Each structure stands twice: as C-alpha cells, then as structure tokens.
Amino acid sequence: MIVRYLGKGSPMTLKHGKLYRVDGIEKGWYRIVDESGEDYLYPPDEFEVVKKITNPFL
C-alpha cells in the first residue's frame, strides 16, 4: 500500500507529506524504508492510506 506521512518526524527519517510504500505490516505497524535508506516500523496513526493494494499481507 502507499501511505502519506502526516507526522512531524526528523528530516533524516520521514518527511511530512511524502508518500511511502509499505513493505509489510508487523503487529499493526508499517514497515517503511525511510530517508536513511533503512527499513523501520512506524505506527499507522502517523499516516493516511493513499492507495490500497489487493495483497492480503499489506
């Protein structure tokens, strides 16, 4: 799925308003490759879903 970051994180991690691809969901949190180039888990309440993908795992 594609989500838009709505939080106010550090510019080194996530940028406000930027679209990110969710690579997985673990215990309800989104796995996203951030601005550092590494993937981390982020809480979904800081994002809005822009596009859902018909993948049962995402």
C-alpha positions in Angstrom: 0.0 0.0 0.0 1.0 3.6 -0.4 0.8 6.0 2.5 1.4 9.7 3.2 3.3 10.7 6.3 1.4 13.2 8.4 3.7 13.3 11.4 6.5 15.7 12.2 9.5 13.4 12.2 13.1 14.3 11.7 14.0 15.0 8.1 16.6 12.2 8.4 13.8 9.7 8.9 10.5 10.7 7.3 9.3 13.8 5.5 5.9 15.4 6.3 3.6 14.9 3.3 5.8 12.5 1.4 4.4 9.2 0.0 6.0 6.0 1.1 5.4 2.3 0.2 4.5 0.0 3.0 6.7 -3.1 2.6 5.0 -5.1 5.4 2.8 -4.8 8.4 4.1 -6.3 11.7 1.9 -6.2 14.9 -0.1 -3.4 13.2 2.9 -1.2 12.5 4.0 -0.3 8.9 7.5 -1.4 7.7 8.8 1.5 5.5 12.1 2.4 4.0 12.8 5.9 5.4 15.1 8.7 4.3 18.1 6.9 5.7 17.6 4.1 3.2 16.8 1.6 6.0 13.5 0.0 6.8 11.9 0.5 10.1 8.5 0.0 11.8 6.3 3.1 12.2 2.9 3.5 13.9 0.0 3.7 11.3 -1.7 6.6 13.1 1.0 8.9 11.6 0.0 8.1 8.0 -3.0 8.2 5.7 -3.6 5.5 3.2 -3.4 6.9 -0.3 -3.6 3.6 -2.3 -4.6 0.1 -1.1 -3.1 -2.8 -2.9 -5.1 -6.1 -3.1 -2.3 -8.0 -1.3 -3.7 -9.8 1.9 -0.4 -9.1 3.7 -0.4 -5.3 3.0 
